[in-house]
Amino acid sequence: MSSHPTNFQGSVVDALREAIEQAIPGAAASVTGGGGHFSIDVVSSEFAGKGMLESQRLVYSAISHLMKGDMAPVHAVDSLKTRTPPASSAR
């Protein structure tokens, strides 16, 4: 993984997860990666009835502040998966 210059202080993985979970009701986000490149998996009932692109736009909207500027801590989202919780846990 290449180096990605940033002036961000703290854990980018934690910042991504927290931003997603705060912006999307009931979301549980899993984030891995580093060096500016990340993989994100988000489970939320908020995605029910939404298409893949609409669901992914919700996530990108939540993390856009971490992707702006020349020194942004997030250079790319290499993988983004959005899904609803299994039916048995959606009570």
N, C-alpha and C positions, 0 to 999 in steps of 0.2 A: 504494500500500500504506500502510495506516495505521500510526501509531507504536504500539508495544506496550511499556509500561514494564516493565523487568526490572532486577534487580540482578546478573544473571549476568555473569560476567567471562569473556571469551574468545569463541571462534567457536562459535555454536550449531550451525551446519551441521556442523562437525567433531565436536562433542560428540554429535550425533545419530548420525552415521555410525559413530563409534567405539563407542557404546553398542550399536548393532545388531550390528556385526561381532564384538564381544566376546561377546554373549549368544547369537547364533545361529551354530552351527558352519558354517564354510565360506561364510559370507555375504559378499557384495559389495554394499555399499549406495551408492546415489547420492542425494544430498540437495541440493535447491535451495530458495531462498526467503529470507525475512527478514521483519522486522516482526512476528514471532510466528506467521507462516503459512508452512508448508513443504510441499514435495512430496517423496515418498520412493519410491524404486524399489529393491527388494531381490531379489537372485538368490541362491538357496541350494538345495542338494539336500535340505536339511532339510524343505522344503515338499512333497517328493514324497509322494503319497498323502494329503495333507491338503487339506481344502476351503479356499476363499478366506477364510472367516471365521476358521478355526483358524490359518491362516498369518498373517493380519493381527493376530490376538491375540498371537502370538509377538512381532511387531514392537512393538505397543503396550506389551506387558509390558517389553520392553527399554528403552523410552524414557519410561516412566511417571514416573520421577523428574524428568524435564525438563518435565513438564506439570502438576505439583502446586503448589498455592499461588497466592496473589494476584499474586506477582511472577515467576511461572514464565516461562522464556524461550520456551517453545512454547505458543502459544495454540490453534493448530489445525493439523491435518494435512489440507490441502486435497485431496491425492491420495496414495493409498498403493497401490502395485502390488507384488505378490509373485509370483515365478515361479521355476521350476526352471531350471538351466542346460540348454542344448541337449544332446541325447543324445550328440552327437559329442565333447563336452568332459567328459562325466561318467564318465571312465575312471579 
